């Protein structure tokens, strides 16, 4: 498996990275822009995501419909996504069609027409309304707000209806010009791609990007003390999320954190999945998660269940979190988690899209560019003591905030008392 990407920089300062995958007939290409919701002021909340939408609303030479028809005619897929520290515009096509897909992608990136702003504003406002109707999405942002109060890492990427409803053409265009500059962009590709040809295309097609970029001032993360956020809403289930600060994206302990996450709630054989769902039938959805940023991270547990099961499920979650810190993992469970991580990683690398995402995001965000073998070696080196130490430092109920959405606040307070009595008392 060839997993050593090549990297070059164009004359305009844009970074180009590619990874050749032998034996495939596809190519995934993505433009990664170093801007996301973390770079926004409160008055800009949602502009990164809104600008991502506007990339699809035509260029001076192509209407939105013509862009859609062109990609459909290639038999490929095109999409975009906005995160807290990046925006990505990407396409996946047959290898022989990269020369036709990339001009479309780069035109959208450099020359968004911005002519349908009012129409797309309504689309994004509908997306925000849909998000607010979905507690399973909203609960995770509430948990982030609990961990990182009154700062960008605690705000939803999608933004707010108030800000999106007031954005002007000048604001969106100015934001595009400020952040969509060559030194702030990575062009990544994986699959049956020729690196030198890709660099030549980048030189020819991306010359209209501003050659200079002044990095935005990013507010350092300031995790707050554990707190409880409760929102009453007429839902069928109660949705609950425990969350706490976690490891940064380059912390050497992140591989141990991956093992911990797998053991706790990241697989079908995980403790939470087995104890809460399989053995007792208390929930359909339960699991854990971990995400890393430049200088911090976030860990958490999600649960969705009916009121009659809420307190019992919360008590089980608390017991499992405490047990992770008090008892070392049995050798068989540790080995199974490592094998799961290794298998999931290697299998995912057979996808050109996954490979492109991995190398593009890593280069853009300053992550450690490890080969697959190096990642596997680091996973193999994780010990039961490593996992136990992390559980004690980050995953204990008394150190975690809780966000909850459901019909009755008193029911949520009662359940949280089974998790962290200190939060309810506060």
N, C-alpha and C positions, 0 to 999 in steps of 0.2 A: 504494500500500500504506500503510494507516494504521497507524503503529507508535508513536504517542505515547500512552502509558497515562495514565489519570487516577488520582489518589491522594487519599484522604481519611482522616480519623481519627475514629473513633466517640467518643461521650461517655465510654466506658470506656477509651479509649486504644488500641483495636485499629486497626491500619492496614488500609485497604481499597484495593486497586489493581485496575484492570481495563483491558482493551484490546479495543476493538470491532474485529471483523474483518468487513467487508462481504461479503455473498454466501455466508455459511456458515449452516447450520441447526443447528449444535452449539454447546455451551458447556462449557468445562472450568472447574471450580471447585476450588480447593485451599486448605486451611488449613495454613500453614507455621509451624511452631513452632521457636523458636530454642533447640533443645536436641538434642544428638546425643552420640555416644560421646566426643567431645573434652571434654565437660562432666562426665564421670564420674570418680570416684576409682577406684583399683584394686578396692576393695571393692564398687563399683557396676558393674563392667564388664559391659555387656549390658543394663542396666535400661532404657535409652532404647528399644532394639529390642524388649524384652519388653513395655514399655508400649504400643508401637505395635500389637503383636498384641492386647493386651487391649482396644483401642478397638473391636474387632470382636466382642467377646464379650458383647454385650448392654448395654442401659441399663435403668433402672428400669421403663421402659414397653415395651421391645422385647427379645425374645429374640434370640440370634445368628441363629437360623433366620429369624425375622421380618425382620431387617435384610437378610439375603441375598435373601429373597423380594421385599422392597420394591424393592431395586435391580434385581433381575431383571425385575420388573414394569414398571420404567421403561425397560427395553431399553438400559440404560446400563452403565457399568463403574465400579467403585469399587475403590480399592486404597490402599496406603500404603507409605512407604519411610523408612528411617532412614539418615542419613549421619553424617559426623563432626561437622558443625556445624548440622544441622537434622533435623527430622522433618516429613514431609508426609502429610496425609490428603486424598485427592482423588477427584473423580468427574467423569465426562464423560457428558453426556446431551444429548438434543434440547433446543434452546433453550426450547421451551415448557414443559419439565419442570423447569427450575431451581427454581421455587417449591416443587416437591415433593421434589426431591433435597436441597436445602440444609437443610431442617429435620432430615432424617435425619443428614446429615453433622455438623451442629452438636450434635445430641443425643449422638452417639458421642464427639465431641470433649470435651464438657463433663461428661458423666455416664456414664463407663464403669462398669458394674456391679461388675466385679472378682469376680464370683461363681464363675467357672470357672477360677480361677487355677491350681489344681493340674492340671487337664486341659490347659490351654494351656502350662503349664510342660513337660509331656511333649512337646507338639508342638515347642516351641522346642528342647528337648534333642535331639529327632530332627533338627531343622534343623542344629544344631551338629554332630551326628554325620555328617550328609550333607556338610556343609562340610569336615569333617576328612578325609572320604574323597575329596574332589575337589582334587587338587593344583593344578589350574589356578586355582582360587579362592584356595587357601591360600598359594600362592607370592607373590601380590601383598601379602598381609598380612605375610609373612615379610620381604619387601623393605622395607615400611614400618617394621617393627621394626628392621631394620638401619640405616635412615636416621635414625629417631627412637627410639632405644633407651630403654626404661623411662619412657615418657611416653604420654599418651593418643593422640597421632597415630600411634604405633606399634602400638596395640592393635587387634584386629579389632572391627569395629562389632557383630558378632553376639554378642560376649561369650564367656564361658567357662562350661563346664558346672558348674564349682564354684560360681560366683557365681549363675548362673541357678537352680541347684538349691537354693539357700538363700534366695532372695528371699521376703520375707513380704508379706502384704497391706498391712501398715502402711508398709513401705518403698516399695512401688509407688504406693500412694495418696499418700504424702507427696511423692514425686517428681513425680507428676502435679500436685498442688496447687502445688508450688514453681515449676514451669516452664510449666505450661499456664495462663498469666495473660495478660490482654488485651494489655498492652504488649509481650509477647514473642511475639505471633502476628500474622501477615499473612494476610488473606483475599484471595486472588487469583483472578481470573476472566478468561477470554478467549474470544472467539467472538461470537455474536450476543447480547450482554449489554448491559443498560442500567445504567450506572454508578450513577445516583442510586437506582434501585430496589435495586441490590445493597447500597448503603450502608444504605438503610432496612431491608432484611432483616437485615443485620448488627446494627443497633441493636436490632432486635426479638428476634433469635434467640440472640444471644451475650451476653446480659446476665448470665448466671450465672458468667462467667469472673471470677477474682479481678482487681480493678482495679489492684492494685499488684504490682510484680515487682522483686525484688532480683537483679540479674544474678549468675550463678555466676562464681566466680573461675576463669578459664581459664589453665592453665599455659602460659607462653610456650614456643614450639618451641625445642628445643635439638638441632639436627642433630649427630650424632656423627661421628667419623672413619670413613672407609670401612672396612667389615669384611665378612667372609664368613660366611654362615650356611648350613649344609648339613644336610639331613635325609634319612636313609636310609628309603626306603619302597618296598614292592614294587609299582612302577608299570611300565606298558609303555613309557612315554616318560620322558625326563628333562625336567624343567621348570626353567627358569632365568630369573631376573629381575635385570637390572641396575637400580640406582636411585640417585638423588642428590637433594639439596635442589634446589628450583626456584623459580620466581617466585611471588609472592603474586598473589591474584586481581585486584588492581587495579594491578599493575605495568604501566607504559606499554609495556613490551617484550613483553607477553603475546601480542600479535598476531604479532610476529616469531616467538615461540615456536610459535604455531600453524602458521606456514609451515614452520618447521624440522621439527616433528612430522610434518607431511604429507609432506615430502620424505623423511624418514628411514624412517618405517614406518606412516604413517597413511592410506595409500591403495594401490590396486592397482598403481599405477605407481611406488610408493616404492622407494627403493634396497634396503631390506631384503627387501621382498616379492619384488622382481625377482631379486636376487642369491641369496637363500637358497632361496626356493621355486620360482620360475618357471624360472630358468636351471639350477639344480642339483638341485632336488627334495629338499632336505635337511630340509624341515619342512612341515607343513601349516599351522601357526599361528606367525607371527612378526610383531612389530609394535612400535610405540613408543607412549608415552602421556605426558600432562602434566596435572597437577591443581594448582589454586591454593587456598590457605587465606588467612586474614586477614593473616598476616605472613610466610608462607613458602609453599612449594609442594613438589611432587615431580615428577621426571621419570624416565622409565625405558624399558627395552626388555624385552619378553617373548619367550621362545623355548620351544617344545615339540618335542622330536625324539628319535629313537632313539640308543642309545649310539654306534653306528658313525658317526653323523653329527655328534655333539655337538662335538667339537674343531674340525672344519672349519667348522661354522656359527658357532662362537664367534670363530674367527679372522676370518671375514668381517665379523661385527658390529664387532669392534675396528677393522678397516680402514676401515669405513664411518664410524664415529664420528670417527676421526682425520682422515679425508679431509674431513669437514664443517668441521673447524676449520682445516685447512691450505689448502683450495682454495675460492675463492668459487663460489657456485652459478652455473652457466651461465644466461644470460638466459632461454632457453626453459624450463628446468626451474623457475626462479623464477616465471615467468609461469603455468606450468601449475599449480603449487601454489596460487598466489593465486586462479586461476579455480576450482580445486576447492573451496577454502574458501568463496569467494563463492557458488558454486552450491549447495553443501550448506547454507549458512546460509539463503539465500533460500528454497529449497525446503522446508526444515524449518519455516519460518515460516508455511506454508500450513496447518499443523496447530494447532487451538485448544489441544490439550494441550501442545504444545511452547511455544507463546506463554505459556500460563499458567505453566509451569515457569520460563521465562526471567524473567518479571517478578516472580513471587513469590519465587524464590530470591534474585534480585538485590536486591530491597528488604529482605528479611529479613537478608541477610548484609552489607549495606552496600556492595554492588557499585556500579560506575558504570553508571547507567541510560542506555545509548546507544541511539539509533535504529539501525535496520538500515542506513540510508545511512551513518551515522557509522562503524559497524563496517566496512563495505565500504571506506570511505575510508581507514581506518587500515590495513587489510590491503593496500590498493593502495600505501600509502606505505612498506611494508617493503622494505628494500634487501638485496642479497646480503651487504653488510658487516654488517648487523644480525644476520642469521642466522649468519654466520661467528663473530661475537663471542660470541653465546650458546652456540654449539657449543663454543667454547674455554673458556667460563666454567663451564658446567654439565654438558656431555655427554661429557667425556673419560673413558676407561676408568679411568685412575689416580685419578680423583676419585669413582668410583662404588662403592657397595657391591654385593655379589652375593648373592642367595639362590638355593638350588638344592635340588630334591627329586628323588630317583631311587634306584634299587636299590643303587648302589655309590658310596660316598664317594670312593674313589680315582679313579673315572672323572670325578666332578664336580671334584675338585681339579685333575686333569690339564687339563680343559677350561677352567677358570677361569684357569689359568696362561697360556692363550692370550689371555685378555682382560686380565688385570691380574696380572702376576707378583708384585707387591708384596703382594696379598691372600693369596696362597698362602704366601709366605715368612713373613708375619706369623703 
